[in-house]
Amino acid sequence: MINFGKILNYNLDSAYTFCIYENTSQLPNNWDDLAISTIFLSKRYFEVLEKSSPDNMICYFIGIFENENLIGISLSQFLNLNKLESFGGRDKRVKTKIRNFIFKNFASQVLVLGNNMLTGQNSYALKKGVDPMKAIKALHNAASSLKIIFANKGIKVHITTYKDFDKQEIKNFDIPEMRREYQFSTQPNMIFSINENWTTEQNYIDSLSKKYRDQYKRARKKAINIEKKKLSLDEIIRSETEIYNLYLHVAKNAPFNTFFLPQNHFRVFKEIFKDKFLFYGYFIGNKLIGFNTLIKNGKIMDTYFLGYDESIQRENMLYLNMLYDMIAYSINKNFEEIIFARTALEIKSSVGAKPVKMYGLISHSNSLLNSFMPKIFKYLEPETIWQQRNPFK
């Protein structure tokens, strides 16, 4: 536990203080009392990160206090992008090469206030009645302290970023301490809202227009020889190598990466979260040809990482079938919405997910480079051109 954060702010009038924790054993006993809005700020999830975070990631946990009372919790992640062999193998354009050069030389060491592995507001949670702007000020001061901690280790933080917030939440960052930050908007979070009148998958199918009912039927027909199976912890462990190879195939073909999961990640998640973590394998005969994962987060279903054999995926419309399976399960189990996150925006909209605009803040440690952040950012965050679909009647 790093205590000097509290000392740093202790004498400021009406200011919240903070404490930075290096591991979950140091967290206050009542930490989870504040992790109500999302399990991704809970001790259990932080244990997953402790045991199986990406090799290029270091996590710190931040407690926000009023006097000695815990009133806020937050996650920070430090990423060393120089440890990656590749930022992504799909795009070979000149612009992509420029982006990779910028990252390697000027933006390879990144401090994230939030969770770089997820989409959505998993950055912080506050006790009811807490002043959010004062809490953001405490987080800003905690970020400054983390940069000092890394500097003492000989590590210079190039980029500091806060993510992901909707149009209301981002207003809490309108404080003097954050004026240096450039506000940006990235690819939207694709969210599927489940109609309260749907009780079965058939209700969902019946709500689709003819074009998208035909798409559903075509996809299901293509996958008729594929068997879907929920895998237990033992089965995940036995298939760990095959699972990881399928994950890497998808991850390495993404347009951009800032991390790769370690091979034990899904095993650890299942060990800690048990039935709240769902792992589905897709088989042709006895061969695992794909998988997807889901996380139960209150009344919200969060989609997580997946993997597949690309040749079989294309031929059998496997990815689209996975989306339909996620929707069917979530309807049957009375969830209210599905977080489909970023990537594959168009196909997700074709099954009914809607884009929700997300915002963040970013700054560079070099004041000259930071003044050019609006121009630099377009190289750091590749723009995706896509067409939104509306599959419903």
Backbone torsions as a table, in degrees:
resi	resn	phi	psi	omega
1	MET	NA	134.9	-178.8
2	ILE	-105.6	106.6	-169.8
3	ASN	-87.9	-17.2	-169.4
4	PHE	-65.7	-14.2	175.9
5	GLY	-60.8	-40.6	179.0
6	LYS	-67.0	-43.4	-179.5
7	ILE	-63.0	-39.1	-177.4
8	LEU	-57.1	-37.2	-173.4
9	ASN	-107.3	-0.2	-164.5
10	TYR	-60.4	-35.2	-173.5
11	ASN	-94.8	5.1	179.9
12	LEU	-77.6	130.3	-178.6
13	ASP	-61.2	130.9	174.9
14	SER	56.2	18.0	-179.3
15	ALA	-91.1	146.3	171.2
16	TYR	-81.2	147.0	177.0
17	THR	-103.3	174.4	-179.2
18	PHE	-143.5	161.6	174.3
19	CYS	-140.1	136.5	-178.3
20	ILE	-104.5	130.2	-177.7
21	TYR	-114.4	139.9	-178.9
22	GLU	-91.9	-23.1	178.9
23	ASN	-149.8	165.3	-172.4
24	THR	-69.3	-24.3	-179.9
25	SER	-65.4	-19.2	-179.2
26	GLN	-88.8	-12.0	-173.0
27	LEU	-67.0	145.6	177.2
28	PRO	-57.7	150.1	-177.3
29	ASN	-59.6	-31.3	-176.8
30	ASN	-95.1	18.9	-178.8
31	TRP	-53.7	-48.6	-174.9
32	ASP	-69.9	-12.7	175.1
33	ASP	-63.4	-24.0	180.0
34	LEU	-98.3	-11.2	-178.3
35	ALA	-89.9	49.6	-176.5
36	ILE	-88.0	-38.2	-175.4
37	SER	-70.7	-25.9	-179.6
38	THR	-156.8	137.8	176.5
39	ILE	-70.9	-13.4	-176.5
40	PHE	-77.6	4.9	169.1
41	LEU	-117.8	11.8	-177.6
42	SER	-84.9	162.1	177.4
43	LYS	-59.5	-40.9	-178.1
44	ARG	-61.2	-43.4	179.2
45	TYR	-66.6	-39.2	178.1
46	PHE	-63.5	-30.5	174.9
47	GLU	-65.1	-36.9	175.3
48	VAL	-60.1	-45.8	179.4
49	LEU	-63.8	-38.6	178.7
50	GLU	-60.7	-40.4	-173.0
51	LYS	-92.0	-18.7	-174.0
52	SER	-153.8	40.4	174.6
53	SER	-79.0	160.5	177.3
54	PRO	-55.7	150.8	-176.1
55	ASP	-61.5	-26.5	-176.7
56	ASN	-97.8	18.9	-175.5
57	MET	-123.1	138.1	171.8
58	ILE	-123.5	128.3	-178.1
59	CYS	-105.8	140.1	170.6
60	TYR	-128.1	148.7	-178.9
61	PHE	-115.0	137.0	-172.3
62	ILE	-119.2	125.7	172.4
63	GLY	-102.8	134.9	177.2
64	ILE	-107.0	134.6	-172.8
65	PHE	-126.6	147.0	164.9
66	GLU	-115.2	114.5	-166.8
67	ASN	58.0	-119.6	179.6
68	GLU	-107.8	10.6	-176.2
69	ASN	-96.1	128.4	177.3
70	LEU	-70.5	119.6	-177.4
71	ILE	-122.8	-5.3	-179.3
72	GLY	-158.3	151.0	178.2
73	ILE	-135.0	149.9	-176.4
74	SER	-154.1	161.8	177.8
75	LEU	-121.5	139.7	170.8
76	SER	-128.6	148.0	179.8
77	GLN	-134.1	130.1	174.0
78	PHE	-101.8	130.0	-178.6
79	LEU	-118.3	128.2	173.4
80	ASN	-104.9	98.9	-174.3
81	LEU	-73.1	-14.3	177.1
82	ASN	-68.9	-15.4	178.7
83	LYS	-80.9	-8.1	179.5
84	LEU	-86.2	138.3	174.7
85	GLU	-71.5	-32.6	-177.3
86	SER	-149.4	147.5	174.1
87	PHE	-87.2	-7.2	-177.5
88	GLY	148.5	135.0	-171.5
89	GLY	-103.1	1.8	-172.1
90	ARG	-80.1	-47.4	-173.7
91	ASP	-94.2	135.5	-179.4
92	LYS	-120.0	19.2	-174.5
93	ARG	-73.5	161.7	179.1
94	VAL	-60.0	-43.1	179.7
95	LYS	-58.3	-37.8	179.0
96	THR	-65.8	-40.2	178.7
97	LYS	-65.0	-38.0	176.7
98	ILE	-63.8	-45.1	178.5
99	ARG	-57.9	-45.1	-179.2
100	ASN	-64.9	-36.5	177.4
101	PHE	-64.2	-43.7	179.0
102	ILE	-60.9	-45.8	-178.9
103	PHE	-61.4	-48.7	-176.0
104	LYS	-60.8	-37.6	-171.3
105	ASN	-100.5	-25.9	-173.2
106	PHE	-130.3	-8.7	-173.7
107	ALA	-145.3	31.2	-173.8
108	SER	-82.7	-17.8	-176.9
109	GLN	-116.8	108.8	-165.5
110	VAL	-121.7	131.1	174.0
111	LEU	-105.5	119.1	-179.1
112	VAL	-106.7	125.0	167.9
113	LEU	-95.0	97.7	-172.3
114	GLY	139.3	-162.5	-176.4
115	ASN	-121.5	111.7	-177.7
116	ASN	-75.1	-9.5	-177.4
117	MET	-93.5	-6.7	-174.9
118	LEU	-132.8	166.7	173.7
119	THR	-113.7	134.4	178.9
120	GLY	119.0	175.4	-176.0
121	GLN	-79.8	83.8	174.9
122	ASN	-116.8	26.1	-176.6
123	SER	-85.1	-47.4	-176.7
124	TYR	-152.9	160.7	173.1
125	ALA	-139.5	142.4	-175.5
126	LEU	-123.3	149.4	173.2
127	LYS	-66.6	147.7	-180.0
128	LYS	-57.0	135.0	178.4
129	GLY	91.8	-5.7	-180.0
130	VAL	-75.1	139.2	177.5
131	ASP	-72.4	111.4	-175.1
132	PRO	-64.4	-33.6	-179.2
133	MET	-69.2	-38.2	175.7
134	LYS	-66.4	-35.2	177.8
135	ALA	-67.3	-39.7	177.8
136	ILE	-63.2	-38.3	177.1
137	LYS	-61.0	-41.1	177.3
138	ALA	-64.0	-39.0	177.4
139	LEU	-65.6	-39.3	177.2
140	HIS	-61.3	-43.1	178.3
141	ASN	-66.8	-35.8	176.3
142	ALA	-64.5	-40.3	177.2
143	ALA	-61.7	-41.1	177.5
144	SER	-61.6	-40.5	178.8
145	SER	-67.4	-38.4	177.5
146	LEU	-62.7	-38.3	178.3
147	LYS	-65.1	-34.1	175.0
148	ILE	-66.8	-42.2	178.3
149	ILE	-58.2	-46.0	179.5
150	PHE	-68.8	-37.2	178.2
151	ALA	-61.5	-37.9	178.3
152	ASN	-66.7	-19.0	176.3
153	LYS	-95.3	4.9	-179.0
154	GLY	81.8	19.1	-178.6
155	ILE	-112.9	124.4	178.3
156	LYS	-99.0	121.5	176.0
157	VAL	-77.2	119.8	178.8
158	HIS	-81.9	-49.3	-172.3
159	ILE	-119.2	136.2	170.1
160	THR	-119.8	131.2	-178.4
161	THR	-141.1	147.4	178.4
162	TYR	-119.0	127.9	-176.0
163	LYS	-148.9	162.8	-19.9
164	ASP	-109.6	136.5	-173.9
165	PHE	-133.8	145.7	176.4
166	ASP	-82.3	-177.9	-171.6
167	LYS	-66.6	-24.3	176.0
168	GLN	-81.1	-44.2	-176.4
169	GLU	-65.2	-35.0	-177.2
170	ILE	-65.7	-21.2	179.3
171	LYS	-65.2	-24.6	179.4
172	ASN	-67.2	-14.9	-178.8
173	PHE	-91.2	4.6	179.9
174	ASP	-82.4	69.2	179.3
175	ILE	-127.9	157.0	-176.4
176	PRO	-55.2	-37.0	-176.6
177	GLU	-64.6	-20.3	-176.0
178	MET	-103.9	8.8	-175.8
179	ARG	-66.1	-22.6	-179.3
180	ARG	-75.8	-17.5	-174.8
181	GLU	-79.8	142.3	175.3
182	TYR	-92.2	124.6	178.5
183	GLN	-84.6	130.8	-178.4
184	PHE	-131.3	164.6	173.2
185	SER	-129.0	127.9	-176.9
186	THR	-104.6	-165.8	175.7
187	GLN	-56.4	144.8	-176.1
188	PRO	-71.8	162.0	170.7
189	ASN	-86.6	123.9	-178.5
190	MET	-89.3	114.7	-175.2
191	ILE	-119.0	129.9	179.4
192	PHE	-104.1	114.1	178.6
193	SER	-90.9	128.8	-177.8
194	ILE	-91.1	119.8	179.3
195	ASN	-58.9	132.1	-176.5
196	GLU	-64.6	-16.9	179.2
197	ASN	-88.6	-7.1	178.2
198	TRP	-83.5	126.5	175.2
199	THR	-119.6	-14.1	179.2
200	THR	-138.0	165.4	176.1
201	GLU	-61.5	-33.2	-178.7
202	GLN	-62.9	-34.7	176.2
203	ASN	-59.2	-40.8	177.9
204	TYR	-65.0	-46.1	-179.2
205	ILE	-60.5	-42.9	-178.8
206	ASP	-64.6	-23.1	-178.8
207	SER	-81.8	-10.8	-177.3
208	LEU	-79.6	149.5	172.2
209	SER	-71.0	164.4	-175.1
210	LYS	-55.9	-42.7	-178.7
211	LYS	-57.3	-42.1	-175.1
212	TYR	-88.5	-19.2	167.6
213	ARG	-68.1	-39.8	177.2
214	ASP	-64.3	-39.4	176.3
215	GLN	-60.7	-43.3	178.7
216	TYR	-60.3	-49.4	-178.5
217	LYS	-62.2	-41.2	-179.5
218	ARG	-64.0	-42.8	179.8
219	ALA	-64.1	-45.4	-179.1
220	ARG	-63.3	-37.6	179.2
221	LYS	-66.4	-38.7	-179.7
222	LYS	-64.0	-28.6	-174.6
223	ALA	-101.7	19.1	-173.2
224	ILE	-62.4	-26.8	-178.1
225	ASN	-94.1	4.1	-179.6
226	ILE	-98.9	130.6	178.2
227	GLU	-101.5	130.3	177.1
228	LYS	-100.8	135.9	-177.2
229	LYS	-142.9	134.1	173.7
230	LYS	-77.9	125.0	-175.8
231	LEU	-95.3	137.1	174.3
232	SER	-80.8	172.9	177.8
233	LEU	-57.9	-45.9	-179.4
234	ASP	-61.0	-39.5	179.9
235	GLU	-69.5	-35.8	175.7
236	ILE	-63.1	-43.2	180.0
237	ILE	-63.7	-43.3	-178.3
238	ARG	-65.1	-30.6	-176.8
239	SER	-104.0	18.0	-170.1
240	GLU	-58.2	-40.2	-178.7
241	THR	-66.4	-46.3	178.7
242	GLU	-63.1	-41.8	178.3
243	ILE	-58.5	-46.5	-175.9
244	TYR	-66.9	-37.8	178.3
245	ASN	-63.9	-38.3	177.5
246	LEU	-67.3	-41.8	176.6
247	TYR	-60.3	-48.7	-177.7
248	LEU	-62.1	-36.0	179.6
249	HIS	-58.6	-43.9	179.5
250	VAL	-72.4	-46.1	-175.6
251	ALA	-61.6	-43.7	-176.6
252	LYS	-72.4	-17.8	177.6
253	ASN	-96.2	5.1	173.8
254	ALA	-71.9	154.9	-179.1
255	PRO	-67.0	-23.4	-176.4
256	PHE	-159.0	137.2	178.3
257	ASN	-132.7	144.6	171.4
258	THR	-116.5	-1.8	178.5
259	PHE	-165.7	163.3	168.5
260	PHE	-131.0	136.7	179.4
261	LEU	-65.5	149.6	171.6
262	PRO	-76.2	162.3	-174.0
263	GLN	-64.6	-28.4	-176.4
264	ASN	-86.4	5.2	-169.0
265	HIS	-61.2	-47.6	-176.5
266	PHE	-68.9	-36.3	176.1
267	ARG	-60.6	-47.8	-178.5
268	VAL	-63.6	-42.9	179.5
269	PHE	-58.7	-45.1	-179.7
270	LYS	-66.6	-40.0	179.4
271	GLU	-59.3	-41.8	-173.5
272	ILE	-86.1	-40.6	-174.2
273	PHE	-97.4	-12.8	176.2
274	LYS	51.2	-121.6	-172.9
275	ASP	-73.2	-9.9	175.5
276	LYS	-79.5	-10.9	176.5
277	PHE	-114.3	118.0	-176.5
278	LEU	-107.4	130.5	179.4
279	PHE	-124.0	117.4	-179.4
280	TYR	-112.6	125.1	174.3
281	GLY	-99.5	146.6	177.3
282	TYR	-117.1	128.7	-170.9
283	PHE	-127.3	145.0	162.9
284	ILE	-115.6	111.9	-169.6
285	GLY	65.9	-127.9	177.6
286	ASN	-99.7	5.8	-175.7
287	LYS	-93.6	125.3	175.2
288	LEU	-75.0	118.9	-177.1
289	ILE	-116.4	-1.7	178.4
290	GLY	-177.7	164.9	176.0
291	PHE	-157.1	157.5	167.2
292	ASN	-141.0	164.2	-176.5
293	THR	-133.8	146.2	-179.9
294	LEU	-133.1	149.7	179.2
295	ILE	-128.6	123.7	177.9
296	LYS	-79.2	118.5	-174.8
297	ASN	-126.5	75.8	-173.7
298	GLY	69.3	-127.4	177.2
299	LYS	-89.8	6.0	179.7
300	ILE	-107.7	138.2	173.2
301	MET	-102.8	119.2	177.0
302	ASP	-97.2	123.2	171.3
303	THR	-76.7	148.6	-175.6
304	TYR	-127.5	-149.9	-173.8
305	PHE	-77.1	155.9	177.6
306	LEU	-142.5	174.4	177.5
307	GLY	-156.8	156.5	177.7
308	TYR	-166.0	162.5	171.5
309	ASP	-82.1	118.0	-171.7
310	GLU	-60.4	-41.0	-177.7
311	SER	-63.3	-41.4	178.9
312	ILE	-73.9	-35.1	178.9
313	GLN	-58.1	-47.8	-177.3
314	ARG	-65.5	-46.2	-175.9
315	GLU	-66.7	-33.7	-173.4
316	ASN	-110.2	8.1	-178.9
317	MET	50.4	44.1	-171.7
318	LEU	-64.1	-43.1	-177.8
319	TYR	-61.8	-44.5	178.8
320	LEU	-62.4	-40.0	177.3
321	ASN	-64.4	-35.9	175.7
322	MET	-61.1	-43.3	178.8
323	LEU	-60.8	-44.9	178.3
324	TYR	-62.3	-38.4	179.1
325	ASP	-64.8	-40.8	178.6
326	MET	-63.1	-41.0	179.1
327	ILE	-65.0	-46.5	-178.4
328	ALA	-59.9	-46.9	-179.2
329	TYR	-61.9	-44.1	-176.5
330	SER	-66.7	-35.8	175.8
331	ILE	-67.0	-47.3	-177.2
332	ASN	-62.4	-28.8	-176.5
333	LYS	-101.5	12.7	172.1
334	ASN	64.8	34.5	172.0
335	PHE	-78.2	157.1	-176.4
336	GLU	-95.0	-30.5	178.3
337	GLU	-157.1	160.7	178.6
338	ILE	-119.8	129.0	175.0
339	ILE	-90.9	103.7	179.2
340	PHE	-87.1	-8.2	174.1
341	ALA	64.9	-158.0	-177.2
342	ARG	-92.0	-177.6	-178.7
343	THR	73.2	152.2	177.3
344	ALA	49.6	46.5	-171.8
345	LEU	-61.6	-42.3	-174.1
346	GLU	-68.4	-44.7	-178.9
347	ILE	-67.8	-33.0	176.5
348	LYS	-68.0	-37.6	177.3
349	SER	-68.5	-26.7	-179.2
350	SER	-70.7	-17.5	176.0
351	VAL	-100.2	-4.0	173.9
352	GLY	120.2	1.7	177.8
353	ALA	-75.0	144.2	-179.4
354	LYS	-112.3	143.2	179.9
355	PRO	-77.8	133.4	173.6
356	VAL	-116.8	120.6	-176.1
357	LYS	-68.0	133.4	-179.1
358	MET	-118.6	148.8	-177.5
359	TYR	-125.4	157.3	174.3
360	GLY	-150.4	178.4	177.6
361	LEU	-130.4	145.7	-177.4
362	ILE	-148.1	145.2	175.3
363	SER	-147.4	156.3	176.7
364	HIS	-107.9	145.4	-178.8
365	SER	-67.2	-25.7	177.2
366	ASN	-85.9	117.3	-173.7
367	SER	-62.2	-33.9	178.8
368	LEU	-67.2	-48.5	177.6
369	LEU	-62.8	-36.5	-178.3
370	ASN	-64.0	-32.1	179.1
371	SER	-67.2	-19.9	178.4
372	PHE	-101.7	11.8	-175.0
373	MET	-55.6	-39.9	178.2
374	PRO	-56.0	-34.3	178.8
375	LYS	-83.0	-37.6	-178.8
376	ILE	-67.8	-35.0	-171.5
377	PHE	-60.4	-33.3	-177.6
378	LYS	-65.0	-20.5	174.3
379	TYR	-86.0	-30.0	-179.4
380	LEU	-74.6	-35.0	-176.7
381	GLU	-119.8	99.7	-177.9
382	PRO	-61.1	135.9	179.2
383	GLU	-82.3	139.0	178.8
384	THR	-111.9	124.5	176.7
385	ILE	-95.7	125.1	-178.9
386	TRP	-152.0	162.3	-179.7
387	GLN	-113.1	124.0	179.5
388	GLN	-74.6	136.7	178.1
389	ARG	-107.3	154.7	173.5
390	ASN	-128.2	100.4	-172.4
391	PRO	-83.4	-6.8	-173.5
392	PHE	-90.6	158.8	-179.9
393	LYS	-63.3	NA	NA
